[in-house]
Amino acid sequence: MTLVFIPFVPLRRNLFIFASTILFGFPLTSLLFHQQSVQPYTDKTWIMSNVTSYRQFCQQIDQRIEREIPVERTVRLQSGYKSIPYAYSEWRSTSLMPRALTTCEHAIYMQLLSILVKHVFKKYNIPYMMMAATLLGSYTRHDILPWDDDVDLRVGISDRQRFQSIIRNELSSPPYSIVLMQMYNERNYDKIFFSWSPFAGETPWRFPFIDIFYHDQNDTHVWLLGTPSSCPERREDVFPLVFRPLGSLWLLAPREPMAHFEARKMVHIETGCYIFPYSHKYERLLRKDVLNANCNALRYVYPYVERQCSSKHCIETLKLNGEKPIHQVNFQYVYRAQLNISTYSLKHC
């Protein structure tokens, strides 16, 4: 057996489990067991109030980390629980594929997503789903990809005007302070961010931000609008939507993730890991070439999902350091776990 040494840098010293308020419970068909080494927060109002600056938000996050008390116990979460413990203390990074987000930036994403889900999607019954690299992160890491720096969601085009109006009329002022910026270009999408976050480079928008893309559908297929286009997905591969973990949250996702990856021609799902040269944080190129690594070589640094599918269900186990189980999710239906991309389908839809 060959051992591969990967240098890593601890990003937090204190043990910490970040249990955020979850606005949707577990799907009735899911069961999650969580192995944890520290006491999670039981305060379900962690969402910061009266935040007026990026620095203030980060300070509050650090203070919560400092107050954590280490313990040793196992927590079992079942359907109906409204939080997923999240361990920033176990964050690591490696020069092979460095983390793109700080713990504060990651927490801002969790807060921004929480507000959107509770005060827009759930309150007004607006369907949404994770897409692209965000869905890939959920599928392979139960989190934002460690080397990714943005979050992508998509919403039906018929809900766009209502979605935009809700953000601008109900969430633009404190305590939410959320800004929606419509991007008038060939991709025709929206950016969502906090007004107190730092600017993304020299742009008028701020970081971290969520990109909201839009799709249309008919009786048989669903397809993304704007360019670059992606292939249509069959309705039965998308609906009914299912909940998947993303960090400390449960977010909706297409029923068949592989069908989405195929539609977007994402051929390297669990083998090749890539960092593209462009930074969304600074909105500029950071390097000339794409960084890549074998995903298996990163398993001793970043948590990863192992899955087993039978004739009745699929079990996903999140592991750390190559063997330590963090939690396990049992999906009580069988999804396809292998890509089916032919040479023809890569060139034609």
C-alpha positions in Angstrom: 0.0 0.0 0.0 1.3 3.4 -1.0 0.9 6.3 1.5 0.5 9.8 0.2 1.5 12.7 2.4 -0.6 15.8 1.9 0.4 18.9 3.9 -2.6 20.5 5.6 -3.2 23.6 7.6 -5.7 23.7 10.5 -8.0 26.6 10.1 -9.5 26.5 13.6 -7.9 25.4 16.8 -10.9 25.3 19.1 -13.4 22.4 18.7 -16.6 23.7 17.3 -19.8 22.4 15.9 -22.0 25.0 14.2 -25.6 24.0 14.4 -27.6 26.5 12.3 -31.4 27.0 12.2 -32.7 24.8 9.5 -35.9 26.0 7.9 -37.0 22.7 6.4 -36.9 19.5 8.3 -35.6 16.2 7.1 -37.5 14.6 4.3 -39.7 11.9 5.8 -37.7 9.4 3.8 -34.4 10.3 5.3 -32.5 9.3 8.5 -29.2 10.8 9.6 -26.8 9.6 12.3 -24.1 12.1 13.3 -20.8 11.3 15.0 -19.5 14.4 16.7 -16.8 15.3 19.2 -18.1 18.5 20.6 -21.3 20.0 22.1 -23.4 21.6 19.3 -25.2 24.9 19.7 -28.7 24.4 20.8 -29.6 28.1 20.3 -31.8 28.0 17.2 -31.6 31.7 16.7 -28.0 31.8 15.5 -28.9 34.0 12.5 -27.2 37.2 13.3 -29.4 40.2 13.9 -28.5 43.9 13.5 -25.4 43.1 11.6 -24.0 46.3 10.0 -20.6 45.2 8.8 -18.6 42.3 7.6 -16.2 42.6 10.4 -19.0 42.6 13.0 -20.4 39.4 11.5 -17.0 37.6 11.5 -16.4 38.7 15.1 -19.8 37.2 16.2 -18.9 34.0 14.5 -15.5 33.9 16.2 -17.1 34.6 19.6 -19.5 31.6 19.2 -16.5 29.4 18.3 -14.7 30.5 21.5 -17.6 29.7 23.7 -17.8 26.1 22.5 -17.3 23.3 25.1 -15.7 20.1 23.9 -17.5 16.9 24.8 -17.5 13.3 23.5 -20.9 11.9 22.5 -22.9 10.6 19.5 -26.0 12.5 18.3 -28.7 10.8 16.3 -30.9 13.0 14.1 -34.1 11.7 12.6 -36.9 13.1 10.4 -38.2 16.3 11.8 -35.0 17.6 13.3 -34.2 21.1 12.1 -30.5 21.4 12.4 -27.4 19.7 11.0 -24.3 20.0 13.3 -21.4 21.5 11.4 -17.7 21.3 12.5 -15.6 24.2 11.5 -13.0 22.9 13.9 -12.3 20.1 11.5 -11.6 22.3 8.5 -8.3 21.7 6.9 -6.6 22.9 3.7 -4.0 21.7 1.4 -1.7 23.3 -1.3 -3.0 20.6 -3.7 -6.4 22.2 -3.7 -6.6 25.1 -1.3 -9.9 26.2 0.4 -11.5 29.1 -1.4 -13.6 30.4 1.5 -12.8 31.4 5.0 -15.0 30.2 7.9 -16.7 33.6 8.0 -17.4 33.6 4.3 -18.9 30.1 4.5 -21.1 31.2 7.5 -22.3 34.1 5.5 -23.4 31.7 2.7 -25.3 29.6 5.3 -27.0 32.7 6.7 -27.9 34.1 3.3 -29.3 30.8 2.2 -31.2 30.4 5.4 -33.0 33.7 5.0 -33.9 33.0 1.4 -35.3 29.6 2.2 -37.4 30.8 5.2 -38.5 34.2 4.0 -38.9 33.6 0.3 -38.9 30.0 -0.9 -40.8 28.4 1.9 -43.0 31.4 2.9 -44.2 32.0 -0.7 -44.0 28.4 -2.0 -41.5 29.1 -4.6 -39.6 26.0 -5.8 -35.9 26.2 -6.1 -33.0 23.7 -6.4 -29.2 23.5 -6.2 -27.4 23.3 -9.5 -23.9 22.9 -11.1 -21.0 22.9 -8.7 -23.2 23.6 -5.7 -25.1 20.4 -6.4 -21.8 18.6 -7.0 -20.6 19.8 -3.6 -23.8 18.5 -1.9 -23.5 15.2 -3.7 -19.8 14.5 -3.1 -19.1 16.5 0.1 -22.4 17.4 1.7 -21.1 20.9 1.6 -19.9 23.7 -0.7 -16.9 22.2 -2.6 -13.9 23.3 -0.4 -12.2 24.8 -3.5 -15.4 26.6 -4.8 -16.3 30.1 -3.9 -19.8 30.7 -5.1 -23.3 29.2 -4.7 -25.7 28.5 -7.6 -29.4 28.0 -7.3 -32.1 27.9 -10.0 -35.8 28.9 -9.9 -38.6 28.6 -12.5 -38.9 31.5 -14.9 -42.6 31.9 -14.0 -41.6 32.8 -10.5 -38.8 35.3 -11.4 -40.8 38.5 -11.1 -42.4 37.5 -7.9 -39.1 36.4 -6.4 -37.4 39.7 -7.3 -40.3 41.7 -5.8 -40.2 39.8 -2.5 -36.5 40.4 -2.1 -36.7 44.1 -2.9 -39.9 44.8 -1.0 -39.4 42.7 2.1 -35.7 41.9 2.6 -33.8 44.9 1.4 -33.8 46.8 4.7 -32.4 45.7 8.1 -32.3 43.3 9.7 -31.9 41.4 6.4 -30.1 44.0 4.2 -30.2 41.8 1.1 -29.6 43.2 -2.3 -30.8 41.7 -5.6 -28.9 42.7 -8.7 -30.2 41.6 -12.1 -27.4 40.8 -14.6 -28.4 42.0 -18.0 -26.2 39.8 -20.1 -26.5 36.6 -22.1 -26.8 34.5 -19.0 -29.7 36.7 -17.7 -29.5 35.8 -14.0 -29.6 37.5 -10.6 -27.1 38.0 -7.8 -28.1 38.0 -4.2 -25.8 39.4 -1.4 -25.8 41.3 1.8 -25.3 45.1 1.5 -22.7 45.0 4.3 -20.4 42.4 2.6 -17.2 43.6 0.9 -17.2 44.4 -2.8 -16.1 41.6 -5.2 -13.1 43.2 -6.7 -13.9 46.4 -8.6 -17.5 45.3 -9.4 -20.7 46.9 -8.0 -21.8 43.7 -6.3 -20.5 42.2 -3.1 -19.1 38.9 -1.9 -20.2 36.3 -0.9 -23.1 36.2 -3.3 -25.6 33.6 -4.6 -26.3 33.4 -8.3 -29.9 32.7 -9.2 -30.5 31.1 -12.6 -33.8 30.4 -14.2 -35.3 27.5 -16.0 -38.4 26.7 -18.1 -40.2 23.5 -18.5 -42.9 21.6 -20.4 -44.7 18.3 -19.9 -41.6 16.3 -20.5 -38.4 18.3 -19.9 -36.8 21.1 -17.8 -34.1 23.3 -19.3 -31.9 26.2 -18.1 -32.4 29.6 -19.8 -29.6 31.8 -21.0 -26.2 30.9 -22.4 -24.1 28.9 -22.2 -27.0 26.5 -22.5 -27.3 23.0 -21.0 -29.1 20.0 -22.3 -32.8 19.5 -21.2 -33.4 17.2 -18.3 -36.4 14.8 -18.1 -39.0 16.0 -15.6 -38.9 12.6 -13.8 -35.2 13.2 -13.2 -35.9 16.5 -11.6 -39.2 16.1 -9.7 -40.2 15.5 -7.0 -37.3 17.5 -5.5 -35.4 16.0 -2.6 -33.6 17.5 0.4 -29.8 17.2 0.4 -27.2 18.4 2.9 -25.2 21.6 2.1 -23.0 22.5 5.1 -25.4 23.1 8.0 -28.5 23.3 5.8 -30.9 21.0 4.0 -31.6 22.4 0.5 -33.7 21.1 -2.3 -32.1 19.3 -5.2 -33.0 17.4 -8.4 -34.1 13.8 -7.7 -31.4 12.4 -10.0 -28.2 14.4 -9.6 -26.4 12.4 -12.3 -29.0 13.5 -14.9 -28.2 17.1 -14.0 -24.4 16.6 -14.3 -24.9 14.9 -17.6 -27.0 17.8 -18.9 -24.2 20.2 -18.0 -21.6 17.8 -19.4 -19.8 17.5 -16.0 -18.0 14.3 -16.8 -15.6 14.2 -13.8 -17.8 13.9 -10.8 -15.8 11.9 -8.2 -12.5 11.3 -10.0 -11.1 14.7 -11.1 -11.2 17.7 -8.9 -10.6 21.1 -10.5 -10.0 24.7 -9.5 -10.7 27.1 -12.3 -8.5 30.2 -12.7 -11.3 32.7 -12.1 -12.0 34.0 -8.6 -15.6 35.2 -7.8 -14.3 36.8 -4.6 -12.0 39.2 -6.6 -13.8 38.9 -10.0 -10.5 38.3 -11.8 -8.2 35.6 -13.0 -5.8 34.4 -10.3 -3.8 32.2 -12.5 -3.4 31.1 -16.1 -4.2 27.4 -15.8 -6.7 25.1 -14.1 -5.5 23.4 -11.0 -6.5 19.7 -10.8 -6.0 16.8 -8.5 -7.2 13.2 -8.1 -10.1 13.4 -5.7 -8.9 10.3 -3.9 -5.8 12.2 -2.9 -7.8 14.8 -1.1 -9.7 12.4 1.2 -7.3 12.9 4.1 -7.9 16.6 4.0 -11.6 17.2 3.0 -14.7 15.3 4.0 -16.1 13.1 1.3 -19.2 11.1 0.7 -19.2 7.3 0.2 -22.5 5.8 -1.1 -24.0 2.4 -1.2 -27.2 1.8 -3.2 -29.3 -1.3 -3.0 -32.6 -2.2 -4.7 -34.6 -0.1 -2.1 -32.4 2.8 -1.0 -29.1 4.7 -1.2 -27.0 5.3 1.9 -24.5 8.2 1.9 -21.8 8.3 4.6 -19.7 11.5 5.1 -16.2 10.6 6.2 -13.1 12.5 7.3 -9.4 11.6 7.2 -10.1 8.7 5.0 -12.1 6.6 7.5 -13.8 8.6 10.4 -17.6 8.7 9.8 -19.1 12.1 10.4 -22.7 11.3 9.5 -24.9 9.1 7.4 -28.0 9.8 5.4 -30.4 7.1 4.2 -32.4 8.1 1.1 -35.4 5.8 0.9 -35.4 5.6 -2.9 -32.8 4.5 -5.4 -31.0 7.1 -7.5 -28.5 6.5 -10.3 -24.9 6.7 -9.0 -23.1 6.4 -12.3 -22.7 8.7 -15.2 -24.0 7.7 -18.6 -22.4 10.0 -21.1 -21.7 8.8 -24.6 -19.4 10.6 -27.0 -22.5 11.7 -29.0 -24.3 13.1 -26.0 -21.3 15.2 -25.1 -21.6 17.0 -28.5 -25.3 17.0 -28.9 -28.4 17.4 -26.7 
